[in-house]
Amino acid sequence: METQAPPMPKDPKRYPMLRNLQFSPIRENEEQYMVLWDPTGLSKDKLILPLSYFFVVQHFDGEHSLEEIGVLYLKRFGELLNPLNLERLVEDLDAKLFLEGERVEAAKEQARKAYRDSPVRKAAFAGRSYEADGQRLRAQLEGFFSSKEGPDLKPSENRGKKIKGLVAPTYDLREAGPIYAWAYKELQEAEAPDLFVLLGTAYSGMESPYAVTDKAFETPLGIVRADHFILDRLRATVPQCFDNELYHQHEHALEFQLPFLQHIVGGKKPVTIVPVLCSFPVASLVDPRSREQIDSFIAALKEAIAVSGRDFCAIAGAELAHIGLRYGDSSPPTDFSFHRCMQQDLAMLKHVENLDPEAFAQFIRKENDQRRVSGFSAIYTLLRLIRADKGRVLRYDRGITDQYNSTVTYAAMAFF
C-alpha cells in the first residue's frame, strides 16, 4: 500500500502566523488604533496599527495567504491593498518578533539560555509597577495598609490561627495595592508557615497547564529562595512542568506577591517558595488529556509537600472578570453592566469561599466564560491544593484599563 507523503510546510512569508500577542484600542483625536505588544517580553516593541491594518493582521493565522488576505481586504474596505505594503508589514512584524518563525525560535533559545545562566529570576517590574528602592518600597507597602481603601485597623477574627491560603490581585500595585493589603493583613496576623506555594496567572498563555521554575526570585527587598526539596521531587515526577519556565521571566503575577511576603514574613524567619504559573481555561477540565495533565500535576505537588512534612500557605495571584472593548466585547461597559458583573463575580466567589473547585468551574462553564475570568486556573489549583475549613472574600474592586472604560475585577480572599 502506497503511503501518502506529508504535506509540504507553508512558506511563512506567504502564510504569516502572528504570535499570541496582546492588543488594546486607543483613540487619537477622532481616529481609533490598536496597540499590539508581546506579553512574554521576548519582543520589547509595540506596534500601533490603524483598524484597517489590524483587520489584516487578524488573518495572519498561517492558513491565509497574502493573496487571500488581499481579497478579504478588498471585500471589507472596497479598495485594493498594495501587495508591496503587505509584504513590508510582514517584514516589519517579523523584525519585531511578532511572527512565528526561525527568527522567533532563535530569540527564544537565546532567552532560555540567558534565563538558565542567571542565578536568580530578576525583578522585571521594579520601578515600573512598584518602587525600585527597598526603603521606598517598604514605605509604599505600609501606605497600602494605612490608606483609606486599605484593611480595617481592628484585629482579624482569625488572628493567631494557621493560614492555609490567600487570593490576591495581580493588578498594578500602584492602583490595587490596598486590595492586596486586605489579603496580606490576614497573613500578618495569622500563624504563618515558612513555605509558600505561589500560584500565578500566566497572562501570555502557555503550551501546558503549569510552568514551574527552580529560580530564586529577586526584589528590591532581597532574595526569596526556591524550595529545592519540593522542586526536585516535582522534577522527578512531572518533569514536563519545567518545560515552559521561561514564562516566569516576564510574568508579573508572582512578582507582585513577593514584596508583601518579604515585608510581612521575611523579616521574621526565612521562607521558601514553590513558584508555579497556571494557564488553562475551564474547558480543559472536560478534555481528558488536559484534565489528566492538571490532575497529575496537582497530585505530584500535594505528594511532594506531604513528604516534606511542612505546613504551607498557597497564594493565588489572580484577577476575575475582563469586560469591555479591550477584551472583545462589542461596546464599553456601563454602570449597569459593571454592577451585573459584580453580582456575578460575588456569586461565583461563593463557591470559592465554600472550597468547592468543581462548583467554581461549573459556574464559569455555565456562563461560557463570557466574562473572561483569567484567574480561574490559579484559584482552581489553590482550592484543589489546600485543606481549609472556610474561605472569605475580604474586599472586591476593579481597575479601568483603557480610554474606553474596559474593566478588570479582582478580590482579596483568605482561607483558614
C-alpha positions in Angstrom: 0.0 0.0 0.0 1.4 3.3 -1.1 1.9 5.8 1.8 0.9 9.4 1.3 3.7 12.0 1.7 3.2 14.5 4.4 2.1 18.0 3.2 4.8 20.4 2.5 5.1 23.2 5.1 3.7 26.5 4.1 6.1 29.4 3.3 5.8 31.7 6.4 6.4 34.7 4.2 3.3 33.9 2.2 1.3 32.4 5.1 2.4 34.5 8.1 1.4 33.5 11.6 1.0 36.1 14.3 2.3 35.1 17.7 0.0 35.2 20.8 0.1 39.0 21.2 -2.0 41.3 23.3 -3.7 44.3 22.0 -5.6 47.4 23.2 -7.7 50.1 21.5 -6.5 53.7 21.7 -8.0 56.9 20.4 -6.1 59.8 19.0 -8.4 62.8 18.2 -11.2 61.1 16.2 -9.1 58.2 14.9 -9.0 54.8 16.6 -6.0 52.5 16.5 -4.9 49.2 18.0 -1.7 48.8 20.0 0.0 45.4 19.8 2.7 44.1 22.2 4.3 40.8 23.3 3.3 39.8 26.8 6.1 37.3 27.1 8.7 40.1 26.9 10.6 38.3 24.1 9.9 41.4 21.9 10.3 44.8 23.5 8.5 46.6 20.7 5.0 48.0 20.5 3.1 48.5 17.2 0.3 50.9 16.6 -1.9 50.0 13.7 -4.9 51.6 12.1 -8.0 49.5 12.2 -7.7 48.5 8.5 -4.3 47.0 9.2 -5.5 45.4 12.4 -8.0 43.6 10.2 -5.2 42.4 8.1 -3.0 41.0 10.9 -6.0 39.2 12.4 -5.8 37.0 9.3 -2.1 36.2 9.9 -3.0 32.7 11.1 -0.7 30.6 9.0 -3.7 29.5 6.9 -4.5 32.6 4.8 -2.0 33.5 2.1 -1.2 37.2 1.4 -3.2 37.0 -1.8 -6.2 35.7 0.1 -5.9 38.4 2.7 -5.8 41.0 -0.1 -9.1 39.6 -1.4 -10.6 39.8 2.1 -9.4 43.3 2.5 -11.0 44.4 -0.8 -14.3 42.9 0.2 -14.2 44.5 3.7 -13.0 48.0 2.7 -13.8 48.3 -1.0 -10.2 49.1 -2.0 -7.1 47.3 -3.2 -4.3 46.6 -0.7 -0.9 47.3 -2.2 1.0 43.9 -2.2 4.2 45.8 -1.5 2.7 47.4 1.6 1.5 44.0 2.7 5.0 42.4 2.3 6.6 45.3 4.2 4.1 44.8 7.0 5.1 41.1 7.2 8.8 42.1 7.2 8.3 44.7 9.9 6.3 42.2 12.1 9.0 39.6 11.6 11.7 42.0 12.6 9.8 42.9 15.7 9.5 39.2 16.6 5.7 39.3 16.3 5.5 36.4 13.8 6.2 32.7 14.4 9.3 31.5 12.5 13.0 31.0 12.6 13.8 34.4 14.0 11.5 34.0 17.0 12.8 30.5 17.7 16.3 31.7 17.7 15.4 34.6 20.1 13.5 32.1 22.4 16.6 29.8 22.6 18.8 32.8 23.4 16.4 33.9 26.1 16.2 30.4 27.6 20.0 30.2 27.9 20.2 33.6 29.5 17.4 32.7 32.0 19.1 29.4 32.9 22.5 31.2 33.3 21.2 33.8 35.6 21.5 32.9 39.3 18.1 34.4 40.1 14.9 35.5 38.4 15.4 39.2 38.4 12.7 41.7 39.3 11.1 42.7 36.0 8.6 45.3 37.2 10.5 47.2 39.9 10.5 50.9 39.1 7.5 50.4 36.8 4.7 49.0 38.9 6.2 49.5 42.4 9.2 51.3 43.9 12.7 50.0 42.9 14.4 51.2 46.1 14.0 48.9 49.1 13.4 51.7 51.7 10.8 53.4 49.4 9.2 50.1 48.7 8.6 49.4 52.3 7.1 52.8 52.8 4.9 52.2 49.7 3.7 48.9 51.2 2.9 50.4 54.5 1.0 53.1 52.7 -1.3 50.5 51.2 -2.1 49.1 54.6 -2.9 52.6 56.1 -4.7 54.1 53.1 -8.5 54.7 53.4 -9.1 51.9 50.9 -6.8 49.6 52.9 -7.8 47.0 55.6 -9.6 47.7 58.8 -7.4 48.5 61.8 -9.3 46.1 64.1 -7.7 42.7 64.6 -8.7 39.9 62.2 -11.2 37.3 63.6 -8.6 34.7 62.5 -5.7 36.2 64.4 -3.3 33.6 65.6 -4.8 30.8 63.5 -2.9 28.8 60.9 -3.5 30.4 57.5 -4.0 28.0 54.6 -4.4 30.2 51.5 -4.8 33.7 50.0 -6.2 35.1 46.8 -4.7 38.5 45.9 -4.9 40.6 42.8 -2.3 40.8 40.0 -3.3 44.3 39.0 -0.7 47.1 39.1 0.4 47.6 42.7 0.2 51.4 42.4 -3.6 51.2 41.9 -4.6 47.9 43.6 -2.1 47.9 46.5 -4.7 48.5 49.2 -6.7 45.4 47.9 -3.5 43.3 48.2 -3.2 44.7 51.7 -6.6 43.3 52.7 -5.3 39.8 51.9 -1.8 40.2 53.4 -3.1 41.7 56.7 -4.6 38.2 57.3 -1.2 36.7 56.8 0.4 39.4 59.0 -1.9 38.4 61.9 -2.0 34.6 61.4 0.3 31.9 62.3 2.3 31.9 59.1 4.3 29.0 57.8 7.8 29.2 56.2 6.7 27.5 52.9 4.6 29.3 50.3 3.2 27.8 47.1 2.8 30.7 44.7 0.2 30.1 42.0 0.2 32.9 39.4 -1.9 33.5 36.4 0.2 33.3 33.2 -1.4 36.1 31.1 0.6 35.4 28.0 -0.8 31.8 27.7 1.3 28.7 27.7 1.6 25.4 25.9 0.9 23.4 29.1 -1.3 24.0 32.2 1.6 24.7 34.5 5.1 26.1 34.4 7.4 25.7 37.4 10.8 27.3 37.9 13.5 26.5 40.4 15.0 30.0 40.4 15.2 32.2 43.5 13.3 35.5 43.0 15.0 38.9 43.5 13.1 42.0 44.5 14.3 45.3 45.9 13.8 43.8 49.4 16.2 40.9 48.7 16.2 37.3 47.5 13.4 34.8 48.1 14.8 31.2 47.8 13.0 28.5 45.9 12.3 25.3 47.9 14.5 22.8 46.2 13.3 19.8 48.2 9.9 20.1 46.7 11.0 21.3 43.3 13.4 18.4 43.0 10.6 15.9 43.7 8.4 17.7 41.1 11.3 17.4 38.5 11.5 13.7 39.2 7.7 13.0 38.9 6.4 15.6 36.5 9.5 16.9 34.7 7.4 18.4 31.9 6.2 21.2 34.2 9.6 22.8 33.9 9.5 22.9 30.1 8.0 26.4 30.0 9.9 28.0 32.8 11.0 30.9 30.6 7.5 32.4 31.0 8.4 33.3 34.6 10.9 35.8 33.3 8.3 38.4 32.3 5.1 37.4 34.0 4.1 39.6 36.9 1.5 37.6 38.9 4.1 36.1 41.3 6.5 39.0 41.4 3.7 41.3 42.7 3.1 39.0 45.7 6.7 38.8 46.8 7.2 42.3 48.3 4.2 41.8 50.6 5.5 38.3 51.5 9.0 39.6 52.3 7.7 42.6 54.2 5.4 40.7 56.4 7.0 37.3 56.9 10.5 37.5 55.5 11.8 39.7 58.4 10.7 37.2 61.0 12.0 34.0 59.5 13.5 32.5 56.4 10.8 31.5 53.9 11.0 29.4 50.7 8.6 29.4 47.7 7.4 27.0 45.1 6.8 29.3 42.0 4.0 28.0 39.7 2.4 29.7 36.7 -1.0 28.4 35.8 -2.7 28.7 32.4 -5.7 26.6 31.4 -9.4 27.5 30.6 -12.3 25.9 32.3 -13.0 23.9 29.1 -9.7 22.0 29.8 -11.4 20.1 32.7 -13.7 18.3 30.3 -10.9 17.4 27.9 -9.5 14.0 29.0 -5.9 14.8 28.1 -5.8 18.2 29.6 -7.6 17.0 32.7 -5.0 14.3 33.2 -2.2 16.8 33.0 -3.9 19.1 35.6 -4.7 16.2 37.9 -1.3 14.6 37.7 0.5 17.9 38.5 -1.7 18.7 41.5 -1.3 15.2 42.8 2.5 15.4 42.4 2.7 18.8 44.1 0.5 17.6 47.0 2.6 14.5 47.5 5.9 16.5 47.4 4.6 18.8 50.1 3.3 15.9 52.2 6.7 14.2 52.0 8.3 17.4 53.2 6.1 17.3 56.3 5.7 21.0 56.4 2.8 23.4 56.7 2.3 25.7 53.8 0.2 28.6 52.6 -0.9 28.7 48.9 -1.2 32.2 47.4 -3.1 32.6 44.1 -2.3 35.7 42.1 -5.5 36.1 40.1 -7.9 38.6 38.5 -11.5 37.9 37.9 -13.7 39.3 35.0 -12.5 41.2 32.0 -15.2 43.3 30.2 -15.1 45.9 27.5 -13.7 46.6 24.1 -10.2 45.7 25.0 -11.3 42.2 25.9 -13.5 41.5 22.9 -16.9 43.0 23.9 -18.8 45.0 21.2 -19.3 48.0 23.5 -17.8 49.7 26.5 -19.1 48.7 30.0 -21.9 50.8 31.5 -22.7 51.3 35.2 -25.4 48.7 34.8 -23.2 46.1 33.1 -20.5 46.6 35.7 -23.0 46.2 38.6 -24.3 43.0 37.0 -20.7 41.7 36.5 -20.0 42.4 40.2 -23.1 40.4 41.2 -21.9 37.5 39.1 -18.4 37.7 40.5 -19.6 37.6 44.1 -22.0 34.7 43.3 -19.1 32.9 41.7 -16.8 33.5 44.7 -19.3 31.9 47.0 -18.1 28.6 45.6 -14.6 29.6 46.3 -15.5 30.6 49.8 -17.1 27.1 50.2 -13.8 25.5 48.9 -15.6 23.8 46.0 -13.4 23.8 43.0 -15.8 21.9 40.7 -18.7 24.2 41.5 -16.5 27.2 40.8 -15.6 25.7 37.4 -19.2 24.8 36.7 -20.3 28.4 37.4 -17.9 29.7 34.8 -18.8 26.9 32.3 -22.5 27.8 32.5 -21.6 31.4 31.6 -19.5 30.0 28.7 -16.7 32.2 30.3 -18.2 35.2 28.7 -16.6 37.5 31.3 -13.2 36.0 30.7 -12.2 35.0 34.3 -8.4 35.0 33.8 -7.6 33.8 37.3 -9.6 30.6 37.1 -6.6 28.2 36.8 -4.7 29.7 39.7 -7.8 29.8 42.0 -8.9 26.3 41.0 -5.5 24.9 41.7 -5.4 26.6 45.1 -8.8 25.0 46.0 -7.5 21.6 45.0 -4.3 22.0 46.9 -5.3 23.3 50.3 -7.2 21.8 53.2 -9.1 24.5 54.9 -12.3 24.9 56.9 -13.5 28.2 55.4 -12.8 30.9 52.9 -13.9 34.5 52.9 -14.0 37.4 50.4 -12.3 40.4 52.2 -12.5 43.1 49.6 -13.6 43.4 46.0 -12.7 46.2 43.5 -12.0 46.9 39.8 -9.5 48.7 37.6 -10.0 50.6 34.4 -7.6 49.6 31.7 -8.1 51.9 28.7 -9.8 55.0 27.4 -13.0 53.0 26.7 -13.6 52.1 30.3 -12.6 48.4 29.8 -12.7 46.9 33.3 -10.8 44.2 35.3 -12.2 43.0 38.6 -10.3 41.4 41.4 -10.7 40.4 45.1 -8.8 39.7 48.2 -9.6 36.4 50.0 -8.3 34.3 52.9 -8.6 30.7 53.9 -8.2 29.2 57.3 
